[in-house]
Each structure stands twice: as structure tokens, then as C-alpha cells.
Amino acid sequence: MKLAKNLFLSHIISVMSAKTITVIASMISKPEMIDQTRELLAALLEPSRKDDGCISYKLHEETDKPGHFWFIEVWASLDKLNAHLETPKLKDLFAKQEQYLSSCTVQTCTNVEEK
């Protein structure tokens, strides 16, 4: 019983000490595809928020640049993010990227306030 308790506590400590992963993705729509791109990206919101490890998943559009979208996501771990990237909905987005987007950049970050 003591061994199980120690394994449980070490698991809790490792989970608590793991850093979350923030994704900041910039996606610029082709000018003729802005409405379609908005719909395509917005359709990812609810299903992605249900993915295991998703803490936050938000889509923004620049106020002075229609068609310039930003995903700001927070994931419980890099493993959870990687699992999300392997889902059919994301593979579908990757397959349509050249049709809809003129540019896409993605940055991953950790929160410096997390230890």
C-alpha cells in the first residue's frame, strides 16, 4: 500500500510540475477565401476544445486586417498537443492549407511563471 501511495504522489507531483504549452498560430487567408477560411477555422473550435488536454482554444481575427487569424491555444502538455495535431480535423486543415491560406506560422511557448 505504501508503494502505491508513493507512486500516486510522485505521479501527482510530476503532473503538477509539468509546464503547459501555449500555441500562437498566425494564419493569413487568401483574399478571395476570407469567408471560407473563417468558417473552416471556426469549425475547429468546439471539437478541439473537447480534445484531451485542451485548456483553452480561441480564434481571433485582426480588427484592421480581415482574413488575418490567430489561434491562441493552451495545452496541458506537449504530448496532448501532439495528439491533437494527429486528429482527423487537423489533418483535414493541413490538407486544405494551400487552398485557403497564403501564410501560416506557428509558435509554441511555455509560461515562464510556471515552475
N, C-alpha and C positions, 0 to 999 in steps of 0.2 A: 504494500500500500504506500509506503514511504517513497519508493522508486517512482510509482505512478504520479504521486503528488509533485515530486521534484521535476519529472518530465513535463507535467502540466504547467508548472510555474515557469520553467525555462522556455516553454513554448509561448506563454503569455508575455514574458519579458522580450523575447525576440520579435514578436508581433508588434509590441508597443514601441520597440526601438527602431523598427523599420521606417524608412522615410517614404512619404508619399511621393508620387511622380505627377508633376504638372506638365501638361502638353499645351503648347501655344502654337496653333496652326493657322497660317495665313493662306487663304485661297482666293484668287482673283478670277472671277468669271470672264469668259469671253463675252464681249459686249452684246452680241446677239443672243446670248444664252442666260442672261441675268435672272429672269423669272424662273426658268427651268432649273438653274443651279440652286436658287433659293429653295425651291421645292425639294430638290434632291437632298440637299444638306439638312433641311428641316425634318425630313422624313427619318433621319438617323437619330434624332433626339430621344424620343421615348424608348425605342428599343435599346439604345446604347445605355441609357440610364438604368436599365434593368440588368445589364451585364454585371457579373460578379466582380466586385472590387471597384465599381464606379462610385465615386464620392460626389462628383459634380461634372456635368456635361452641358455646356452652354454654347450657343451660336450667336454671334454678333455680326452686325453689318455696319460698316463705317457710315456715319451720317453724311459726310461730304463726298463719299466715293461709293455710289451704288455699285453693287457687284463685288465689293471687296469684303470678304467674310473672314471672321476669326472664330475658330473653335478654341475655347478655353476649358480644359478638362483636368480633373484631378482623379488619380487612380491610387488605390491602396498600396500597390507595389508595381514594380516593373513587370513581374510575371502576369499580373492581372491585365496590364496594358497590352502586353504581347498577345494574350489570349483574345482580347477584344479585337486586335488587328487581324486575327485569323478568322473572324466570324464572316459568314456569307455576306452580310450587309456591307462590311468594309471592303471585302474583296470585290464586290459589285461596284463600289465607289472607285476603287483603284482602276478597275477595268474601264470606267467611263471618264476618267480624269482628263484624257486628251480631248474628248468630245466637248466637255463643259468648261474646262479651266485653261486659262492662259499661264497661270503661275500657281505653284503650291510650295510652301516652305513649312517645315515642322521643326519645332524646338522642344526638347524635353528638359525639365528643370527639377531640382529638389528644393524644398523650402528650407532656407538657411536657419529658420527658427526651430526646426525640428532637430532633435538630437538623435 
